[in-house]
């Protein structure tokens, strides 16, 4: 997403009083394959973490 990554979006949703009361699923799709990305995603209560391919092959 331009100008906002998934973790920032999740934090904005969690910090919004009205949105935080809703059951919005959070699934993290990323090309980053590292342990810290997984930790960051699940620390924000992600329901899933998926690595997307970096090429069309």
mmCIF file of the N, C-alpha and C atoms, coordinates in Angstrom:
data_MODEL
# 
_entry.id   MODEL 
# 
loop_
_atom_site.group_PDB 
_atom_site.id 
_atom_site.type_symbol 
_atom_site.label_atom_id 
_atom_site.label_alt_id 
_atom_site.label_comp_id 
_atom_site.label_asym_id 
_atom_site.label_entity_id 
_atom_site.label_seq_id 
_atom_site.pdbx_PDB_ins_code 
_atom_site.Cartn_x 
_atom_site.Cartn_y 
_atom_site.Cartn_z 
_atom_site.occupancy 
_atom_site.B_iso_or_equiv 
_atom_site.pdbx_formal_charge 
_atom_site.auth_seq_id 
_atom_site.auth_comp_id 
_atom_site.auth_asym_id 
_atom_site.auth_atom_id 
_atom_site.pdbx_PDB_model_num 
ATOM 1   N N  . UNK A 1 1  ? 0.847   -1.174  0.000   1.00 0.00 ? 1  UNK A N  1 
ATOM 2   C CA . UNK A 1 1  ? 0.000   0.000   0.000   1.00 0.00 ? 1  UNK A CA 1 
ATOM 3   C C  . UNK A 1 1  ? 0.891   1.235   0.000   1.00 0.00 ? 1  UNK A C  1 
ATOM 4   N N  . UNK A 1 2  ? 0.580   2.173   -0.796  1.00 0.00 ? 2  UNK A N  1 
ATOM 5   C CA . UNK A 1 2  ? 1.413   3.383   -0.817  1.00 0.00 ? 2  UNK A CA 1 
ATOM 6   C C  . UNK A 1 2  ? 1.238   4.202   0.470   1.00 0.00 ? 2  UNK A C  1 
ATOM 7   N N  . UNK A 1 3  ? 2.345   4.640   1.012   1.00 0.00 ? 3  UNK A N  1 
ATOM 8   C CA . UNK A 1 3  ? 2.405   5.547   2.164   1.00 0.00 ? 3  UNK A CA 1 
ATOM 9   C C  . UNK A 1 3  ? 1.993   4.925   3.497   1.00 0.00 ? 3  UNK A C  1 
ATOM 10  N N  . UNK A 1 4  ? 1.531   3.696   3.508   1.00 0.00 ? 4  UNK A N  1 
ATOM 11  C CA . UNK A 1 4  ? 1.080   3.069   4.745   1.00 0.00 ? 4  UNK A CA 1 
ATOM 12  C C  . UNK A 1 4  ? 1.273   1.568   4.623   1.00 0.00 ? 4  UNK A C  1 
ATOM 13  N N  . UNK A 1 5  ? 2.037   0.976   5.542   1.00 0.00 ? 5  UNK A N  1 
ATOM 14  C CA . UNK A 1 5  ? 2.189   -0.471  5.461   1.00 0.00 ? 5  UNK A CA 1 
ATOM 15  C C  . UNK A 1 5  ? 1.128   -1.153  6.328   1.00 0.00 ? 5  UNK A C  1 
ATOM 16  N N  . UNK A 1 6  ? 1.054   -2.458  6.246   1.00 0.00 ? 6  UNK A N  1 
ATOM 17  C CA . UNK A 1 6  ? 0.016   -3.210  6.934   1.00 0.00 ? 6  UNK A CA 1 
ATOM 18  C C  . UNK A 1 6  ? 0.047   -3.059  8.434   1.00 0.00 ? 6  UNK A C  1 
ATOM 19  N N  . UNK A 1 7  ? 1.240   -2.999  9.014   1.00 0.00 ? 7  UNK A N  1 
ATOM 20  C CA . UNK A 1 7  ? 1.344   -2.841  10.463  1.00 0.00 ? 7  UNK A CA 1 
ATOM 21  C C  . UNK A 1 7  ? 0.849   -1.469  10.910  1.00 0.00 ? 7  UNK A C  1 
ATOM 22  N N  . UNK A 1 8  ? 1.158   -0.451  10.136  1.00 0.00 ? 8  UNK A N  1 
ATOM 23  C CA . UNK A 1 8  ? 0.671   0.892   10.463  1.00 0.00 ? 8  UNK A CA 1 
ATOM 24  C C  . UNK A 1 8  ? -0.855  0.949   10.359  1.00 0.00 ? 8  UNK A C  1 
ATOM 25  N N  . UNK A 1 9  ? -1.408  0.312   9.334   1.00 0.00 ? 9  UNK A N  1 
ATOM 26  C CA . UNK A 1 9  ? -2.855  0.273   9.173   1.00 0.00 ? 9  UNK A CA 1 
ATOM 27  C C  . UNK A 1 9  ? -3.499  -0.432  10.362  1.00 0.00 ? 9  UNK A C  1 
ATOM 28  N N  . UNK A 1 10 ? -2.930  -1.550  10.768  1.00 0.00 ? 10 UNK A N  1 
ATOM 29  C CA . UNK A 1 10 ? -3.468  -2.300  11.909  1.00 0.00 ? 10 UNK A CA 1 
ATOM 30  C C  . UNK A 1 10 ? -3.450  -1.446  13.169  1.00 0.00 ? 10 UNK A C  1 
ATOM 31  N N  . UNK A 1 11 ? -2.372  -0.726  13.399  1.00 0.00 ? 11 UNK A N  1 
ATOM 32  C CA . UNK A 1 11 ? -2.284  0.134   14.586  1.00 0.00 ? 11 UNK A CA 1 
ATOM 33  C C  . UNK A 1 11 ? -3.337  1.241   14.544  1.00 0.00 ? 11 UNK A C  1 
ATOM 34  N N  . UNK A 1 12 ? -3.567  1.805   13.360  1.00 0.00 ? 12 UNK A N  1 
ATOM 35  C CA . UNK A 1 12 ? -4.592  2.846   13.220  1.00 0.00 ? 12 UNK A CA 1 
ATOM 36  C C  . UNK A 1 12 ? -5.980  2.292   13.540  1.00 0.00 ? 12 UNK A C  1 
ATOM 37  N N  . UNK A 1 13 ? -6.268  1.089   13.066  1.00 0.00 ? 13 UNK A N  1 
ATOM 38  C CA . UNK A 1 13 ? -7.561  0.461   13.350  1.00 0.00 ? 13 UNK A CA 1 
ATOM 39  C C  . UNK A 1 13 ? -7.690  0.190   14.843  1.00 0.00 ? 13 UNK A C  1 
ATOM 40  N N  . UNK A 1 14 ? -6.647  -0.340  15.468  1.00 0.00 ? 14 UNK A N  1 
ATOM 41  C CA . UNK A 1 14 ? -6.690  -0.642  16.891  1.00 0.00 ? 14 UNK A CA 1 
ATOM 42  C C  . UNK A 1 14 ? -6.815  0.624   17.747  1.00 0.00 ? 14 UNK A C  1 
ATOM 43  N N  . UNK A 1 15 ? -6.271  1.730   17.292  1.00 0.00 ? 15 UNK A N  1 
ATOM 44  C CA . UNK A 1 15 ? -6.312  2.975   18.057  1.00 0.00 ? 15 UNK A CA 1 
ATOM 45  C C  . UNK A 1 15 ? -7.565  3.799   17.810  1.00 0.00 ? 15 UNK A C  1 
ATOM 46  N N  . UNK A 1 16 ? -8.380  3.403   16.840  1.00 0.00 ? 16 UNK A N  1 
ATOM 47  C CA . UNK A 1 16 ? -9.633  4.099   16.556  1.00 0.00 ? 16 UNK A CA 1 
ATOM 48  C C  . UNK A 1 16 ? -10.721 3.505   17.462  1.00 0.00 ? 16 UNK A C  1 
ATOM 49  N N  . UNK A 1 17 ? -11.339 4.339   18.290  1.00 0.00 ? 17 UNK A N  1 
ATOM 50  C CA . UNK A 1 17 ? -12.313 3.859   19.274  1.00 0.00 ? 17 UNK A CA 1 
ATOM 51  C C  . UNK A 1 17 ? -13.458 3.086   18.631  1.00 0.00 ? 17 UNK A C  1 
ATOM 52  N N  . UNK A 1 18 ? -13.998 3.586   17.529  1.00 0.00 ? 18 UNK A N  1 
ATOM 53  C CA . UNK A 1 18 ? -15.133 2.921   16.885  1.00 0.00 ? 18 UNK A CA 1 
ATOM 54  C C  . UNK A 1 18 ? -14.709 1.642   16.164  1.00 0.00 ? 18 UNK A C  1 
ATOM 55  N N  . UNK A 1 19 ? -13.606 1.711   15.420  1.00 0.00 ? 19 UNK A N  1 
ATOM 56  C CA . UNK A 1 19 ? -13.152 0.536   14.665  1.00 0.00 ? 19 UNK A CA 1 
ATOM 57  C C  . UNK A 1 19 ? -12.636 -0.578  15.569  1.00 0.00 ? 19 UNK A C  1 
ATOM 58  N N  . UNK A 1 20 ? -12.043 -0.217  16.691  1.00 0.00 ? 20 UNK A N  1 
ATOM 59  C CA . UNK A 1 20 ? -11.480 -1.243  17.575  1.00 0.00 ? 20 UNK A CA 1 
ATOM 60  C C  . UNK A 1 20 ? -12.557 -2.145  18.173  1.00 0.00 ? 20 UNK A C  1 
ATOM 61  N N  . UNK A 1 21 ? -13.821 -1.712  18.177  1.00 0.00 ? 21 UNK A N  1 
ATOM 62  C CA . UNK A 1 21 ? -14.920 -2.519  18.700  1.00 0.00 ? 21 UNK A CA 1 
ATOM 63  C C  . UNK A 1 21 ? -15.444 -3.517  17.676  1.00 0.00 ? 21 UNK A C  1 
ATOM 64  N N  . UNK A 1 22 ? -15.059 -3.370  16.441  1.00 0.00 ? 22 UNK A N  1 
ATOM 65  C CA . UNK A 1 22 ? -15.529 -4.260  15.373  1.00 0.00 ? 22 UNK A CA 1 
ATOM 66  C C  . UNK A 1 22 ? -14.587 -5.456  15.227  1.00 0.00 ? 22 UNK A C  1 
ATOM 67  N N  . UNK A 1 23 ? -15.107 -6.533  14.716  1.00 0.00 ? 23 UNK A N  1 
ATOM 68  C CA . UNK A 1 23 ? -14.313 -7.745  14.489  1.00 0.00 ? 23 UNK A CA 1 
ATOM 69  C C  . UNK A 1 23 ? -13.771 -7.718  13.063  1.00 0.00 ? 23 UNK A C  1 
ATOM 70  N N  . UNK A 1 24 ? -12.712 -6.974  12.865  1.00 0.00 ? 24 UNK A N  1 
ATOM 71  C CA . UNK A 1 24 ? -12.097 -6.854  11.543  1.00 0.00 ? 24 UNK A CA 1 
ATOM 72  C C  . UNK A 1 24 ? -10.944 -7.848  11.465  1.00 0.00 ? 24 UNK A C  1 
ATOM 73  N N  . UNK A 1 25 ? -11.033 -8.837  10.581  1.00 0.00 ? 25 UNK A N  1 
ATOM 74  C CA . UNK A 1 25 ? -9.927  -9.796  10.475  1.00 0.00 ? 25 UNK A CA 1 
ATOM 75  C C  . UNK A 1 25 ? -8.674  -9.128  9.916   1.00 0.00 ? 25 UNK A C  1 
ATOM 76  N N  . UNK A 1 26 ? -7.536  -9.592  10.376  1.00 0.00 ? 26 UNK A N  1 
ATOM 77  C CA . UNK A 1 26 ? -6.266  -9.038  9.942   1.00 0.00 ? 26 UNK A CA 1 
ATOM 78  C C  . UNK A 1 26 ? -5.376  -10.183 9.485   1.00 0.00 ? 26 UNK A C  1 
ATOM 79  N N  . UNK A 1 27 ? -5.127  -10.232 8.180   1.00 0.00 ? 27 UNK A N  1 
ATOM 80  C CA . UNK A 1 27 ? -4.258  -11.239 7.583   1.00 0.00 ? 27 UNK A CA 1 
ATOM 81  C C  . UNK A 1 27 ? -3.117  -10.491 6.917   1.00 0.00 ? 27 UNK A C  1 
ATOM 82  N N  . UNK A 1 28 ? -1.906  -10.894 7.207   1.00 0.00 ? 28 UNK A N  1 
ATOM 83  C CA . UNK A 1 28 ? -0.713  -10.181 6.768   1.00 0.00 ? 28 UNK A CA 1 
ATOM 84  C C  . UNK A 1 28 ? -0.095  -10.883 5.561   1.00 0.00 ? 28 UNK A C  1 
ATOM 85  N N  . UNK A 1 29 ? -0.071  -10.196 4.426   1.00 0.00 ? 29 UNK A N  1 
ATOM 86  C CA . UNK A 1 29 ? 0.587   -10.679 3.208   1.00 0.00 ? 29 UNK A CA 1 
ATOM 87  C C  . UNK A 1 29 ? 1.829   -9.838  2.984   1.00 0.00 ? 29 UNK A C  1 
ATOM 88  N N  . UNK A 1 30 ? 2.974   -10.483 2.809   1.00 0.00 ? 30 UNK A N  1 
ATOM 89  C CA . UNK A 1 30 ? 4.215   -9.736  2.649   1.00 0.00 ? 30 UNK A CA 1 
ATOM 90  C C  . UNK A 1 30 ? 5.206   -10.490 1.788   1.00 0.00 ? 30 UNK A C  1 
ATOM 91  N N  . UNK A 1 31 ? 6.123   -9.757  1.223   1.00 0.00 ? 31 UNK A N  1 
ATOM 92  C CA . UNK A 1 31 ? 7.239   -10.366 0.505   1.00 0.00 ? 31 UNK A CA 1 
ATOM 93  C C  . UNK A 1 31 ? 8.445   -10.499 1.435   1.00 0.00 ? 31 UNK A C  1 
ATOM 94  N N  . UNK A 1 32 ? 8.362   -9.873  2.602   1.00 0.00 ? 32 UNK A N  1 
ATOM 95  C CA . UNK A 1 32 ? 9.452   -9.934  3.586   1.00 0.00 ? 32 UNK A CA 1 
ATOM 96  C C  . UNK A 1 32 ? 9.432   -11.284 4.289   1.00 0.00 ? 32 UNK A C  1 
ATOM 97  N N  . UNK A 1 33 ? 10.517  -11.988 4.205   1.00 0.00 ? 33 UNK A N  1 
ATOM 98  C CA . UNK A 1 33 ? 10.610  -13.282 4.864   1.00 0.00 ? 33 UNK A CA 1 
ATOM 99  C C  . UNK A 1 33 ? 11.682  -13.187 5.939   1.00 0.00 ? 33 UNK A C  1 
ATOM 100 N N  . UNK A 1 34 ? 11.259  -12.746 7.122   1.00 0.00 ? 34 UNK A N  1 
ATOM 101 C CA . UNK A 1 34 ? 12.179  -12.713 8.250   1.00 0.00 ? 34 UNK A CA 1 
ATOM 102 C C  . UNK A 1 34 ? 11.396  -12.881 9.542   1.00 0.00 ? 34 UNK A C  1 
ATOM 103 N N  . UNK A 1 35 ? 12.075  -13.316 10.560  1.00 0.00 ? 35 UNK A N  1 
ATOM 104 C CA . UNK A 1 35 ? 11.437  -13.622 11.836  1.00 0.00 ? 35 UNK A CA 1 
ATOM 105 C C  . UNK A 1 35 ? 10.780  -12.391 12.461  1.00 0.00 ? 35 UNK A C  1 
ATOM 106 N N  . UNK A 1 36 ? 11.392  -11.232 12.306  1.00 0.00 ? 36 UNK A N  1 
ATOM 107 C CA . UNK A 1 36 ? 10.844  -10.016 12.913  1.00 0.00 ? 36 UNK A CA 1 
ATOM 108 C C  . UNK A 1 36 ? 9.503   -9.639  12.284  1.00 0.00 ? 36 UNK A C  1 
ATOM 109 N N  . UNK A 1 37 ? 9.336   -9.843  10.997  1.00 0.00 ? 37 UNK A N  1 
ATOM 110 C CA . UNK A 1 37 ? 8.060   -9.555  10.338  1.00 0.00 ? 37 UNK A CA 1 
ATOM 111 C C  . UNK A 1 37 ? 6.950   -10.437 10.899  1.00 0.00 ? 37 UNK A C  1 
ATOM 112 N N  . UNK A 1 38 ? 7.257   -11.700 11.151  1.00 0.00 ? 38 UNK A N  1 
ATOM 113 C CA . UNK A 1 38 ? 6.277   -12.621 11.732  1.00 0.00 ? 38 UNK A CA 1 
ATOM 114 C C  . UNK A 1 38 ? 5.931   -12.183 13.155  1.00 0.00 ? 38 UNK A C  1 
ATOM 115 N N  . UNK A 1 39 ? 6.918   -11.846 13.932  1.00 0.00 ? 39 UNK A N  1 
ATOM 116 C CA . UNK A 1 39 ? 6.701   -11.392 15.313  1.00 0.00 ? 39 UNK A CA 1 
ATOM 117 C C  . UNK A 1 39 ? 5.858   -10.125 15.330  1.00 0.00 ? 39 UNK A C  1 
ATOM 118 N N  . UNK A 1 40 ? 6.186   -9.181  14.465  1.00 0.00 ? 40 UNK A N  1 
ATOM 119 C CA . UNK A 1 40 ? 5.442   -7.919  14.400  1.00 0.00 ? 40 UNK A CA 1 
ATOM 120 C C  . UNK A 1 40 ? 3.981   -8.162  14.028  1.00 0.00 ? 40 UNK A C  1 
ATOM 121 N N  . UNK A 1 41 ? 3.748   -9.015  13.056  1.00 0.00 ? 41 UNK A N  1 
ATOM 122 C CA . UNK A 1 41 ? 2.371   -9.279  12.609  1.00 0.00 ? 41 UNK A CA 1 
ATOM 123 C C  . UNK A 1 41 ? 1.554   -9.928  13.722  1.00 0.00 ? 41 UNK A C  1 
ATOM 124 N N  . UNK A 1 42 ? 2.092   -10.967 14.334  1.00 0.00 ? 42 UNK A N  1 
ATOM 125 C CA . UNK A 1 42 ? 1.330   -11.660 15.363  1.00 0.00 ? 42 UNK A CA 1 
ATOM 126 C C  . UNK A 1 42 ? 1.232   -10.866 16.659  1.00 0.00 ? 42 UNK A C  1 
ATOM 127 N N  . UNK A 1 43 ? 2.126   -9.929  16.893  1.00 0.00 ? 43 UNK A N  1 
ATOM 128 C CA . UNK A 1 43 ? 2.018   -9.085  18.090  1.00 0.00 ? 43 UNK A CA 1 
ATOM 129 C C  . UNK A 1 43 ? 0.855   -8.102  17.968  1.00 0.00 ? 43 UNK A C  1 
ATOM 130 N N  . UNK A 1 44 ? 0.349   -7.900  16.753  1.00 0.00 ? 44 UNK A N  1 
ATOM 131 C CA . UNK A 1 44 ? -0.821  -7.047  16.546  1.00 0.00 ? 44 UNK A CA 1 
ATOM 132 C C  . UNK A 1 44 ? -2.074  -7.897  16.346  1.00 0.00 ? 44 UNK A C  1 
ATOM 133 N N  . UNK A 1 45 ? -2.039  -9.134  16.797  1.00 0.00 ? 45 UNK A N  1 
ATOM 134 C CA . UNK A 1 45 ? -3.184  -10.060 16.746  1.00 0.00 ? 45 UNK A CA 1 
ATOM 135 C C  . UNK A 1 45 ? -3.592  -10.448 15.327  1.00 0.00 ? 45 UNK A C  1 
ATOM 136 N N  . UNK A 1 46 ? -2.626  -10.652 14.464  1.00 0.00 ? 46 UNK A N  1 
ATOM 137 C CA . UNK A 1 46 ? -2.921  -11.111 13.106  1.00 0.00 ? 46 UNK A CA 1 
ATOM 138 C C  . UNK A 1 46 ? -3.502  -12.517 13.157  1.00 0.00 ? 46 UNK A C  1 
ATOM 139 N N  . UNK A 1 47 ? -4.461  -12.797 12.281  1.00 0.00 ? 47 UNK A N  1 
ATOM 140 C CA . UNK A 1 47 ? -5.036  -14.136 12.197  1.00 0.00 ? 47 UNK A CA 1 
ATOM 141 C C  . UNK A 1 47 ? -4.271  -15.027 11.219  1.00 0.00 ? 47 UNK A C  1 
ATOM 142 N N  . UNK A 1 48 ? -3.356  -14.433 10.465  1.00 0.00 ? 48 UNK A N  1 
ATOM 143 C CA . UNK A 1 48 ? -2.570  -15.220 9.535   1.00 0.00 ? 48 UNK A CA 1 
ATOM 144 C C  . UNK A 1 48 ? -1.402  -14.427 8.987   1.00 0.00 ? 48 UNK A C  1 
ATOM 145 N N  . UNK A 1 49 ? -0.395  -15.136 8.554   1.00 0.00 ? 49 UNK A N  1 
ATOM 146 C CA . UNK A 1 49 ? 0.797   -14.521 7.984   1.00 0.00 ? 49 UNK A CA 1 
ATOM 147 C C  . UNK A 1 49 ? 1.161   -15.333 6.752   1.00 0.00 ? 49 UNK A C  1 
ATOM 148 N N  . UNK A 1 50 ? 1.152   -14.685 5.600   1.00 0.00 ? 50 UNK A N  1 
ATOM 149 C CA . UNK A 1 50 ? 1.429   -15.371 4.340   1.00 0.00 ? 50 UNK A CA 1 
ATOM 150 C C  . UNK A 1 50 ? 2.510   -14.636 3.571   1.00 0.00 ? 50 UNK A C  1 
ATOM 151 N N  . UNK A 1 51 ? 3.406   -15.383 2.977   1.00 0.00 ? 51 UNK A N  1 
ATOM 152 C CA . UNK A 1 51 ? 4.476   -14.807 2.167   1.00 0.00 ? 51 UNK A CA 1 
ATOM 153 C C  . UNK A 1 51 ? 4.035   -14.870 0.718   1.00 0.00 ? 51 UNK A C  1 
ATOM 154 N N  . UNK A 1 52 ? 3.995   -13.693 0.083   1.00 0.00 ? 52 UNK A N  1 
ATOM 155 C CA . UNK A 1 52 ? 3.616   -13.647 -1.319  1.00 0.00 ? 52 UNK A CA 1 
ATOM 156 C C  . UNK A 1 52 ? 4.861   -13.788 -2.186  1.00 0.00 ? 52 UNK A C  1 
ATOM 157 N N  . UNK A 1 53 ? 4.723   -14.377 -3.360  1.00 0.00 ? 53 UNK A N  1 
ATOM 158 C CA . UNK A 1 53 ? 5.889   -14.553 -4.230  1.00 0.00 ? 53 UNK A CA 1 
ATOM 159 C C  . UNK A 1 53 ? 6.411   -13.191 -4.726  1.00 0.00 ? 53 UNK A C  1 
ATOM 160 N N  . UNK A 1 54 ? 7.702   -13.137 -4.943  1.00 0.00 ? 54 UNK A N  1 
ATOM 161 C CA . UNK A 1 54 ? 8.312   -11.894 -5.429  1.00 0.00 ? 54 UNK A CA 1 
ATOM 162 C C  . UNK A 1 54 ? 8.341   -11.828 -6.951  1.00 0.00 ? 54 UNK A C  1 
ATOM 163 N N  . UNK A 1 55 ? 7.972   -12.914 -7.612  1.00 0.00 ? 55 UNK A N  1 
ATOM 164 C CA . UNK A 1 55 ? 7.900   -12.915 -9.074  1.00 0.00 ? 55 UNK A CA 1 
ATOM 165 C C  . UNK A 1 55 ? 6.620   -13.605 -9.524  1.00 0.00 ? 55 UNK A C  1 
ATOM 166 N N  . UNK A 1 56 ? 6.311   -13.483 -10.804 1.00 0.00 ? 56 UNK A N  1 
ATOM 167 C CA . UNK A 1 56 ? 5.107   -14.087 -11.340 1.00 0.00 ? 56 UNK A CA 1 
ATOM 168 C C  . UNK A 1 56 ? 5.295   -15.569 -11.662 1.00 0.00 ? 56 UNK A C  1 
ATOM 169 N N  . UNK A 1 57 ? 6.521   -16.052 -11.649 1.00 0.00 ? 57 UNK A N  1 
ATOM 170 C CA . UNK A 1 57 ? 6.780   -17.469 -11.929 1.00 0.00 ? 57 UNK A CA 1 
ATOM 171 C C  . UNK A 1 57 ? 6.324   -18.274 -10.775 1.00 0.00 ? 57 UNK A C  1 
# 
